[in-house]
Amino acid sequence: MIKKLIKIEMNVNNNKIGILRIVDTNYILLTDLAEYSNPENPANVIIYWMNNKEIFANSYIAFEFASWLSSTFKLHLIKDFER
């Protein structure tokens, strides 16, 4: 069975956020969310969580991660993601 994989980007509050769609499920690139908090080195935001440069997560997990960064940014992310 071949799974359909699509990579797209969206703009959230002037920040590019990567989206990976596998079949009917969307995953948000957490590193791009972390870049909102630390543009110079976004990996430092999540370095203790996972040791990877591109971390995609289910949208619900990504929304909660975004709320940890900034509640305002989380609202922008949800609004733009649902478009």
C-alpha positions in Angstrom: 0.0 0.0 0.0 1.5 3.4 -1.1 0.8 6.2 1.4 0.3 9.7 -0.1 2.8 12.1 1.4 2.5 15.9 0.9 4.7 18.7 2.3 3.3 22.2 2.4 3.9 25.4 4.3 1.6 28.0 5.8 2.3 31.4 7.2 1.4 32.0 10.8 2.0 35.5 12.2 4.8 36.0 9.6 6.4 32.7 10.4 6.6 29.8 7.9 5.3 26.6 9.4 5.8 23.3 7.6 3.0 20.8 7.3 3.4 17.1 6.4 0.2 15.4 5.3 0.2 11.6 5.3 -3.0 10.2 3.8 -5.6 12.2 5.8 -3.5 13.2 8.8 -1.6 16.5 9.1 1.6 16.9 11.1 3.1 20.3 12.0 6.8 20.9 12.1 7.7 21.7 15.7 11.0 23.1 14.8 9.3 25.8 12.9 7.1 26.6 15.9 10.2 26.7 18.1 11.7 29.2 15.7 9.0 31.7 16.9 10.6 31.6 20.3 14.3 31.3 19.3 14.9 32.4 15.6 18.6 32.1 15.9 18.6 28.5 17.1 15.1 26.9 17.3 16.5 23.5 18.0 17.5 24.6 21.4 13.9 25.0 22.4 13.2 21.3 21.9 16.7 19.9 22.3 15.9 18.1 25.5 12.7 16.7 24.1 14.0 15.1 20.9 17.4 15.2 19.1 16.3 15.9 15.6 16.3 19.0 13.4 12.8 18.5 11.9 10.1 17.2 14.3 6.6 16.8 13.0 3.8 16.2 15.4 0.1 15.6 15.3 -1.7 18.9 15.1 -3.1 18.6 18.6 0.3 18.1 20.1 1.7 20.9 18.0 -1.0 23.3 19.2 -0.1 22.5 22.8 3.5 23.0 22.1 2.7 26.3 20.5 0.8 27.4 23.7 4.0 26.6 25.7 5.8 29.1 23.4 3.1 31.8 23.4 -0.7 31.7 23.8 -1.1 34.4 21.2 1.0 32.4 18.7 -1.1 29.3 19.4 -4.2 31.2 18.5 -2.6 32.4 15.2 -1.4 28.8 14.4 -4.9 27.3 15.0 -6.6 30.0 12.9 -4.2 29.7 10.0 -4.1 25.9 10.2 -7.9 25.6 9.9 -8.0 27.7 6.7 
